[in-house]
């Protein structure tokens, strides 16, 4: 290096930027390595494009690569690229000044962003200055692609920098960093390898640390689908998903509008949350031109899609200077909307293509989609198409879609009916499905406690209301003629006057346990059932709230209940007769019928009270 050198003052705005960047803008020191590697990759990309038209001769044989060397004894870090290089004038322009020189507003925005950690600057080219977070001194040696003389830039990040001639350089740029005492870890090979693998794995040029190539995984999402083998997809999934098996589904798509997007998403085969491994972190990483911006991003997919693995790359994203938070929230939300809708559409396509495989997916990850229905109104219509339930028209263990239900609806039916229970057998032996069976009306079986919350939040599908069969105001389509003829053969009911008197008496016996006791128009065989007066609160929803210790449940403020009795049932008729002879014992029977109906509804009763009453009834029966 020549001894001739010129010392210059940093432009005032540059000094301010240096102070902000070094002291407050970046929240993670590792970022400076990513910024320097990204700058090096940009320089080589410029040379690659330039060489297509200009055909440079100087150092034409030098391969395009980034070499990182470190000395953990001298505590130095050196990053060398073989890119376009810089002239002395470009050195001064790029490193001694800020592109927006004289812009007080620029500095104010940068300072304000540092306070909030939500800046808007990535495009202003100040990433280089992040090196001073870890550097006592930074030396930049560079020679331009056109063969002009090499030069050296040097500064300790204070008020001045020096530019001197520098002989014997090849094309490109070498950055030598003398590390601060508290940043000596960046002079260690394993630290640098970790940072490169985390942030710069997909840089499109070789990145070598101490001569060993670190970025060995290709950014296959930038290639067209027909160029990529299944094996390549699987290997990439294993890398980004930290997995050992093959994915269940994959989605690889590119979009130009409304945003430029390259996305490669995978659905695993296993739900690790169901295995007791705790709540999963989001599995999608956000890149901008193959550089990691947001690992395990919480912004790109809704939380209920946290099981999805993969990458999203968008060159349209404006980023802040640290690339740690995204600049334009409206743009991020647009990206989120596009990616989410496209993923849900792909699931619907997979379900049509292979229903058995989709049901495997549903049994593993359906709980996440249900979470989406209850928490994210924006995507409810898309999610509704993906829901699956058993029904009275399906085989045991087989599930159907809401669309299949609608396609089979009877003439005159305008609602989708469902009922919750612990299992299929319990539902089919219970009172709520009796009239559905008799009138041959299909009813969905919601076998998970959350299902009623899901359908209640959904409200309707294909303009058909979703209605729980335990509602007190339930109405069913008119029975066909042959069903009416069969009704004429059914067992004779109690007279109207007796029914009214019996219902009034049972209400007095049960007191505040029920809002009303009334004769049922839909019970066929069972003596009684509990129905909900509040159409928005099903028994299963109340059961969940009780289990969660909801305050209103603890205070006895659950949904109001009616009890419907079957005036043609032999037990009800015998109780009506018994109360004229032994009202106390008839009262025990009435309370037991209520408890039995509550149990069939899956609701909580006082077990000790019921057991004591049972013994009284058994003792009475045994004594006769």
C-alpha positions in Angstrom: 0.0 0.0 0.0 1.2 3.5 -0.8 2.0 5.8 2.0 0.1 8.5 0.3 -3.3 9.0 1.8 -5.9 11.7 2.3 -7.9 12.0 5.6 -11.4 13.4 5.3 -14.2 14.3 7.6 -17.4 12.2 7.4 -20.3 14.2 6.1 -22.3 15.4 9.1 -25.3 13.3 8.2 -23.1 10.2 7.9 -21.7 10.8 11.4 -25.2 10.9 12.8 -26.2 7.7 10.9 -23.1 6.0 12.3 -24.0 7.0 15.8 -27.6 5.7 15.4 -26.6 2.5 13.7 -23.8 1.7 16.2 -25.7 2.5 19.3 -29.3 2.0 18.8 -30.7 0.8 15.5 -29.8 -2.9 15.3 -31.0 -5.1 18.1 -28.8 -8.1 17.2 -25.0 -7.8 16.5 -25.1 -10.8 14.2 -26.9 -8.6 11.6 -23.7 -6.9 10.6 -22.3 -10.1 9.1 -25.5 -10.7 7.2 -25.3 -7.1 5.8 -21.7 -7.4 4.7 -22.4 -10.7 3.0 -25.5 -9.4 1.3 -23.5 -6.3 0.1 -20.8 -8.7 -1.3 -23.5 -10.8 -3.1 -25.0 -7.6 -4.6 -21.6 -6.5 -5.9 -21.1 -9.9 -7.6 -24.6 -9.9 -9.0 -23.8 -6.5 -10.5 -20.6 -7.8 -12.0 -22.4 -10.9 -13.5 -25.0 -8.6 -15.2 -22.4 -6.2 -16.4 -20.2 -9.0 -17.8 -23.1 -10.0 -20.1 -22.8 -6.6 -22.0 -19.5 -5.1 -21.2 -17.2 -8.2 -21.4 -14.7 -7.0 -18.8 -11.1 -8.4 -19.4 -9.5 -7.5 -16.0 -9.5 -10.5 -13.7 -12.1 -12.2 -15.9 -10.8 -15.6 -14.7 -11.5 -14.9 -11.0 -14.5 -16.9 -9.8 -17.5 -15.2 -8.2 -17.4 -16.2 -4.5 -17.3 -14.8 -1.0 -14.5 -15.8 1.3 -14.6 -15.2 5.0 -11.5 -15.6 7.1 -11.0 -15.0 10.8 -8.2 -14.9 13.3 -9.4 -15.6 16.9 -5.9 -14.6 18.2 -5.6 -11.3 16.5 -9.4 -10.9 16.7 -9.9 -9.9 13.1 -12.6 -10.8 10.6 -12.1 -10.5 6.8 -14.8 -10.7 4.2 -13.7 -10.8 0.5 -15.8 -10.7 -2.6 -14.9 -10.8 -6.3 -17.6 -8.5 -7.3 -17.7 -5.2 -9.2 -15.3 -3.4 -6.9 -15.1 0.4 -6.4 -13.0 3.3 -7.6 -11.6 5.9 -5.3 -14.6 8.2 -6.1 -17.1 5.4 -5.4 -15.3 4.6 -2.1 -15.9 8.2 -1.0 -19.4 8.3 -2.3 -20.5 5.0 -0.9 -18.7 5.0 2.5 -18.0 8.6 3.2 -21.4 10.0 2.5 -25.1 9.0 2.7 -27.1 8.7 -0.5 -29.6 11.2 0.9 -27.0 13.8 1.9 -28.3 16.9 3.4 -31.7 15.3 4.2 -32.5 16.2 7.8 -35.8 14.3 7.5 -33.9 11.2 6.6 -31.9 11.4 9.9 -35.0 12.2 11.9 -36.8 9.2 10.5 -33.8 6.9 11.2 -33.5 8.2 14.8 -37.2 7.8 15.4 -37.1 4.3 13.9 -34.2 3.3 16.2 -36.4 4.2 19.2 -39.3 2.1 17.9 -37.3 -0.6 16.1 -39.7 -0.2 13.2 -37.7 1.8 10.7 -38.2 2.1 7.0 -34.7 2.3 5.5 -33.3 -0.9 3.9 -33.1 0.8 0.5 -30.8 3.7 1.7 -27.6 1.6 1.8 -26.4 2.1 5.3 -26.0 -1.6 6.2 -22.2 -1.3 5.9 -22.1 1.0 8.9 -23.4 -1.9 11.1 -19.9 -3.3 11.0 -18.9 -0.6 13.5 -21.1 -2.3 16.2 -18.3 -4.9 16.4 -15.3 -3.1 15.0 -12.6 -1.0 16.5 -11.4 -0.2 13.0 -12.7 -1.1 9.5 -10.4 -1.3 6.5 -11.8 -1.6 3.0 -9.5 -2.6 0.1 -11.1 -2.5 -3.3 -10.3 -2.5 -7.0 -12.9 -1.8 -9.7 -13.8 -4.2 -12.5 -12.4 -1.9 -15.1 -8.8 -2.4 -13.9 -8.4 1.0 -12.4 -5.9 1.3 -9.5 -6.9 -0.2 -6.2 -7.6 1.9 -3.1 -8.0 1.5 0.6 -10.6 3.1 2.9 -10.0 3.1 6.7 -11.9 4.4 9.7 -12.4 3.8 13.3 -16.0 5.0 13.1 -15.2 8.4 14.6 -15.2 11.7 12.7 -12.8 10.9 9.9 -11.8 8.3 7.3 -8.7 7.9 5.1 -8.5 6.9 1.5 -5.1 5.8 0.1 -3.8 4.0 -3.0 -3.4 0.3 -2.6 -1.4 -1.9 -4.9 -1.6 -5.6 -5.8 -5.4 -6.0 -5.5 -7.6 -8.3 -7.5 -11.0 -7.3 -8.7 -13.5 -6.9 -5.9 -13.6 -5.8 -2.3 -12.0 -6.9 1.0 -13.3 -5.7 4.3 -11.0 -6.2 7.3 -12.5 -5.7 10.7 -10.5 -5.3 13.9 -13.0 -6.5 16.5 -13.8 -4.8 19.8 -13.0 -6.5 23.0 -16.6 -7.5 23.6 -17.1 -8.7 20.0 -14.2 -11.2 19.8 -16.6 -14.1 19.2 -16.9 -12.9 15.6 -13.3 -13.9 15.1 -14.3 -17.6 15.6 -15.1 -19.9 12.7 -18.1 -21.6 14.3 -19.8 -18.3 15.1 -19.5 -17.2 11.5 -20.7 -20.5 10.1 -23.8 -20.3 12.4 -24.6 -16.8 11.2 -24.2 -17.7 7.5 -26.4 -20.8 7.8 -29.0 -18.8 9.6 -29.2 -15.7 7.4 -27.3 -16.3 4.2 -27.8 -20.0 3.4 -29.4 -19.2 0.0 -27.0 -16.5 -1.3 -26.6 -17.4 -5.0 -22.8 -17.4 -4.8 -20.5 -19.7 -2.8 -19.8 -18.4 0.7 -16.7 -20.0 2.2 -15.6 -19.7 5.8 -11.9 -20.6 6.1 -12.1 -22.2 2.7 -15.1 -24.4 3.5 -18.4 -23.7 1.6 -21.1 -23.1 4.1 -24.2 -22.4 2.0 -24.7 -25.8 0.6 -28.5 -25.7 0.2 -29.9 -24.3 -3.0 -32.8 -21.8 -3.0 -35.0 -24.2 -5.1 -38.1 -22.0 -4.7 -36.6 -19.7 -7.4 -36.6 -22.5 -10.0 -39.7 -23.6 -12.0 -41.5 -26.6 -10.6 -40.9 -28.9 -13.6 -37.1 -28.6 -13.0 -37.2 -29.9 -9.5 -37.4 -33.5 -8.5 -39.4 -35.0 -5.7 -36.1 -35.9 -4.0 -34.9 -32.3 -4.1 -38.2 -31.1 -2.6 -37.9 -33.6 0.2 -34.3 -32.7 1.0 -35.2 -29.1 1.0 -38.2 -29.8 3.3 -35.9 -31.7 5.7 -33.6 -28.7 5.8 -36.2 -25.9 6.4 -38.5 -28.0 8.5 -35.8 -29.7 10.6 -37.5 -32.9 9.7 -36.5 -36.5 9.0 -39.4 -37.8 6.9 -41.3 -36.7 3.8 -43.9 -33.9 3.9 -47.6 -34.8 3.5 -48.3 -31.9 1.1 -46.2 -29.3 -0.7 -47.2 -26.0 -2.4 -44.8 -24.3 -4.7 -46.1 -21.2 -6.4 -45.0 -17.9 -8.0 -47.0 -14.8 -8.3 -46.3 -11.4 -9.9 -49.4 -9.6 -8.8 -50.5 -8.0 -6.5 -46.9 -8.8 -5.2 -43.9 -10.6 -6.5 -43.8 -13.8 -4.5 -41.9 -17.1 -4.6 -43.3 -19.5 -2.0 -42.5 -23.1 -1.1 -44.7 -24.4 1.7 -44.9 -27.9 3.2 -47.3 -29.7 5.5 -45.6 -32.2 7.8 -47.0 -35.6 8.6 -47.0 -35.2 12.4 -48.6 -32.7 14.8 -46.0 -32.2 17.5 -48.4 -30.2 19.7 -50.6 -33.2 20.0 -47.6 -35.2 21.2 -47.2 -32.9 24.2 -44.2 -31.0 22.9 -45.7 -27.6 23.6 -47.0 -24.9 21.3 -45.1 -24.8 17.9 -43.3 -21.7 16.7 -44.3 -20.5 13.2 -42.5 -22.6 10.6 -42.2 -20.2 7.6 -39.2 -18.0 7.1 -39.4 -14.8 5.2 -36.7 -13.9 2.6 -36.0 -10.9 0.4 -34.0 -11.9 -2.7 -32.8 -15.1 -0.9 -31.6 -13.2 2.2 -33.3 -14.1 5.5 -35.4 -11.2 6.8 -37.6 -12.9 9.4 -37.0 -16.4 10.8 -40.1 -18.2 12.1 -42.1 -15.2 10.9 -45.2 -14.4 12.8 -46.3 -12.0 10.0 -46.6 -14.1 6.9 -49.2 -16.7 8.0 -51.9 -16.6 10.7 -50.9 -18.2 14.0 -53.4 -21.1 13.3 -51.2 -22.1 10.4 -48.1 -22.4 12.5 -47.7 -26.1 11.6 -46.8 -25.1 8.0 -43.1 -25.2 7.1 -41.3 -23.5 4.3 -40.1 -20.2 2.8 -41.7 -17.1 1.3 -39.5 -14.8 -0.8 -40.8 -11.4 -2.0 -38.6 -8.7 -3.5 -41.4 -6.2 -3.2 -41.0 -5.9 0.6 -39.7 -2.6 1.8 -37.6 -3.3 4.8 -36.1 -1.3 7.6 -32.4 -0.8 7.9 -32.0 -3.8 10.2 -34.2 -6.1 8.1 -35.6 -7.2 11.4 -39.0 -5.6 11.1 -41.0 -4.9 8.1 -41.7 -1.3 6.9 -45.1 -1.3 5.4 -47.7 -3.1 7.5 -50.3 -2.8 4.8 -48.0 -4.5 2.4 -47.2 -7.3 4.9 -51.0 -7.9 5.4 -51.5 -8.1 1.7 -48.7 -10.7 1.4 -50.2 -12.6 4.4 -53.6 -12.6 2.7 -52.3 -13.8 -0.6 -50.2 -16.6 0.9 -53.0 -17.8 3.3 -55.7 -17.9 0.6 -53.4 -19.7 -1.8 -52.5 -22.3 0.8 -56.1 -22.9 1.8 -57.1 -23.2 -1.9 -54.4 -25.8 -2.3 -55.8 -27.9 0.6 -59.2 -27.8 -1.1 -57.7 -29.0 -4.3 -55.9 -31.8 -2.5 -59.1 -32.9 -0.8 -60.8 -33.2 -4.2 -57.9 -35.1 -5.7 -57.4 -37.6 -2.9 -60.0 -37.6 -0.1 -58.4 -40.4 1.9 -55.1 -38.5 2.2 -57.0 -35.3 3.0 -58.8 -37.1 5.8 -55.4 -38.1 7.2 -54.4 -34.5 7.1 -57.6 -33.5 8.8 -57.3 -35.9 11.6 -53.8 -34.6 12.3 -54.2 -30.8 11.7 -57.9 -30.2 11.6 -57.7 -28.7 15.1 -55.6 -25.8 13.7 -58.2 -25.1 11.0 -60.9 -25.1 13.6 -58.8 -22.6 15.6 -58.8 -20.5 12.5 -62.6 -20.5 12.1 -63.0 -19.4 15.7 -60.3 -16.7 15.7 -60.0 -15.4 12.1 -63.2 -14.1 10.4 -61.3 -13.1 7.3 -60.7 -16.7 6.1 -63.9 -18.4 7.4 -65.4 -19.0 4.0 -62.2 -20.8 2.8 -61.9 -22.7 6.0 -65.6 -23.8 6.0 -64.9 -25.8 2.8 -62.2 -27.7 4.6 -64.1 -28.8 7.7 -65.0 -32.5 8.1 -67.4 -34.2 10.4 -69.1 -37.6 10.7 -72.8 -37.7 10.1 -75.9 -39.9 10.4 -75.5 -40.6 6.6 -71.8 -41.6 6.8 -70.2 -44.8 7.9 -68.7 -45.0 11.3 -65.3 -43.3 11.3 -65.9 -41.7 7.8 -66.2 -37.9 7.6 -67.9 -35.6 5.1 -67.7 -32.0 4.1 -70.4 -29.4 4.7 -70.8 -29.3 0.9 -71.6 -33.0 0.8 -74.2 -32.4 3.4 -75.8 -29.6 1.5 -75.8 -31.6 -1.7 -77.9 -34.3 0.1 -80.3 -32.0 1.8 -84.0 -32.9 1.6 -86.5 -30.8 -0.4 -87.7 -28.1 1.9 -84.8 -28.3 4.3 -83.0 -24.9 4.7 -80.8 -25.6 7.7 -77.7 -27.7 8.5 -78.2 -29.6 11.7 -75.6 -30.9 14.1 -75.4 -32.4 17.6 -72.4 -33.0 19.9 -71.5 -36.1 21.9 -68.5 -38.0 23.2 -68.8 -40.6 20.5 -71.1 -41.8 17.7 -72.8 -44.5 19.7 -73.7 -42.1 22.5 -75.2 -39.6 20.1 -77.2 -42.3 18.2 -78.6 -43.8 21.4 -79.5 -40.4 22.8 -82.8 -38.4 22.5 -81.6 -35.7 20.1 -81.4 -37.7 16.9 -84.7 -39.6 17.3 -86.9 -37.4 15.1 -84.0 -36.9 12.6 -83.9 -40.7 12.2 -87.7 -40.9 11.9 -87.8 -38.3 9.2 -84.6 -39.4 7.5 -82.9 -36.0 7.9 -79.1 -36.1 8.0 -77.5 -34.6 11.1 -73.8 -33.9 11.6 -72.0 -35.5 14.6 -69.6 -33.1 16.3 -67.5 -35.4 18.4 -64.9 -32.9 19.7 -65.9 -30.3 22.4 -64.5 -27.4 20.2 -66.8 -28.4 17.3 -69.8 -26.5 18.5 -67.7 -23.3 19.0 -66.5 -23.7 15.4 -70.0 -24.1 13.9 -71.4 -21.4 16.1 -68.7 -19.0 14.9 -69.2 -20.1 11.3 -73.0 -19.4 11.6 -73.9 -20.6 8.1 -72.6 -22.3 5.1 -73.8 -21.8 1.5 -76.5 -19.5 3.0 -77.8 -22.4 5.1 -77.8 -21.7 8.9 -76.0 -24.1 11.1 -78.3 -25.2 13.9 -77.6 -27.4 17.0 -80.2 -30.1 17.6 -80.3 -29.3 21.4 -82.0 -25.9 20.8 -85.4 -25.4 22.3 -86.7 -23.6 19.2 -85.6 -26.3 16.8 -88.0 -26.8 13.8 -87.6 -29.6 11.3 -88.9 -29.8 7.8 -92.4 -31.2 7.5 -92.6 -35.0 7.6 -93.3 -36.8 4.3 -96.8 -38.5 3.9 -95.6 -42.0 4.8 -94.0 -40.7 8.0 -97.3 -39.1 8.9 -99.1 -42.4 8.4 -96.6 -44.1 10.7 -97.3 -41.4 13.4 -100.9 -42.6 13.5 -99.7 -45.9 14.8 -97.6 -44.5 17.6 -98.4 -45.1 21.3 -101.2 -42.9 22.6 -100.1 -39.7 24.5 -101.4 -38.2 27.6 -104.3 -35.9 27.1 -103.6 -32.2 26.7 -104.9 -31.2 30.1 -102.9 -33.9 31.8 -99.8 -32.8 29.9 -100.2 -29.2 31.0 -100.7 -30.2 34.6 -97.8 -32.6 34.6 -95.4 -30.0 33.1 -96.5 -27.3 35.6 -95.9 -29.8 38.5 -92.5 -30.9 37.2 -91.4 -27.3 36.9 -92.4 -26.8 40.6 -90.4 -29.9 41.6 -87.3 -28.9 39.6 -87.4 -25.2 40.5 -84.7 -23.0 39.1 -82.9 -26.0 37.5 -85.0 -25.4 34.4 -86.7 -22.4 32.8 -89.6 -24.4 31.6 -90.9 -27.9 31.3 -93.0 -28.6 28.2 -94.3 -31.4 26.0 -92.0 -32.4 23.2 -92.9 -32.6 19.5 -89.7 -34.4 18.5 -89.1 -37.1 21.1 -89.9 -40.6 19.8 -88.7 -43.1 22.4 -86.8 -41.3 25.2 -88.8 -40.0 28.1 -87.1 -36.5 28.2 -84.3 -34.3 27.1 -82.6 -31.0 28.0 -82.7 -28.2 25.4 -81.0 -24.9 25.4 -83.1 -21.7 25.4 -80.0 -19.6 24.4 -79.5 -20.5 20.7 -75.9 -19.4 20.8 -74.9 -21.7 23.8 -75.0 -25.4 23.1 -74.5 -28.0 25.9 -71.1 -28.9 24.7 -70.0 -25.2 24.7 -71.3 -24.9 28.2 -69.4 -28.1 29.2 -66.1 -26.6 27.9 -66.7 -23.4 29.8 -67.4 -25.4 33.0 -64.2 -27.3 32.5 -62.2 -24.1 32.0 -63.7 -22.7 35.2 -65.4 -19.7 33.5 -66.6 -17.3 36.2 -70.2 -17.2 34.9 -70.3 -21.0 35.1 -69.0 -21.1 38.6 -71.7 -18.6 39.6 -74.4 -20.8 38.2 -75.0 -18.5 35.2 -74.9 -21.1 32.5 -77.2 -21.1 29.5 -80.9 -21.3 30.4 -82.5 -24.8 29.9 -85.9 -26.2 29.2 -86.8 -29.8 29.7 -89.0 -31.5 27.1 -90.9 -34.6 28.1 -92.4 -37.2 25.9 -96.1 -37.5 26.7 -96.3 -40.9 24.9 -93.5 -42.5 26.9 -94.5 -45.2 29.3 -92.3 -43.8 32.2 -93.8 -40.3 31.8 -97.3 -41.7 31.8 -96.6 -43.9 34.9 -95.1 -40.8 36.7 -98.2 -38.8 35.8 -100.4 -41.5 37.5 -98.0 -41.9 40.4 -98.1 -38.3 41.4 -101.8 -38.6 42.2 -101.0 -41.5 44.6 -97.5 -40.7 46.0 -96.3 -37.2 45.1 -93.1 -37.4 47.0 -91.9 -40.6 45.3 -93.1 -39.1 41.9 -90.9 -36.1 42.7 -87.9 -38.4 43.1 -88.7 -39.9 39.7 -89.0 -36.4 38.1 -85.7 -35.4 39.5 -84.1 -38.6 38.3 -85.5 -38.1 34.8 -84.0 -34.6 34.9 -80.6 -35.9 36.0 -80.6 -38.6 33.3 -81.5 -36.0 30.7 -78.6 -33.7 31.9 -76.2 -36.6 31.7 -77.3 -37.4 28.1 -76.7 -33.7 27.3 -73.2 -34.0 28.8 -73.9 -31.5 31.5 -72.7 -31.5 35.2 -75.0 -32.7 37.9 -74.5 -33.3 41.7 -73.5 -37.0 41.7 -74.0 -37.5 45.4 -77.5 -36.2 45.3 -78.3 -38.5 42.4 -76.8 -41.5 44.0 -78.7 -41.0 47.3 -81.9 -40.6 45.2 -81.1 -43.7 43.2 -80.9 -45.7 46.4 -84.2 -44.5 47.6 -85.8 -45.4 44.3 -84.2 -48.9 44.3 -85.2 -49.5 47.9 -88.8 -48.6 47.0 -88.8 -50.8 43.9 -87.1 -53.7 45.8 -89.7 -53.6 48.5 -92.6 -53.9 46.2 
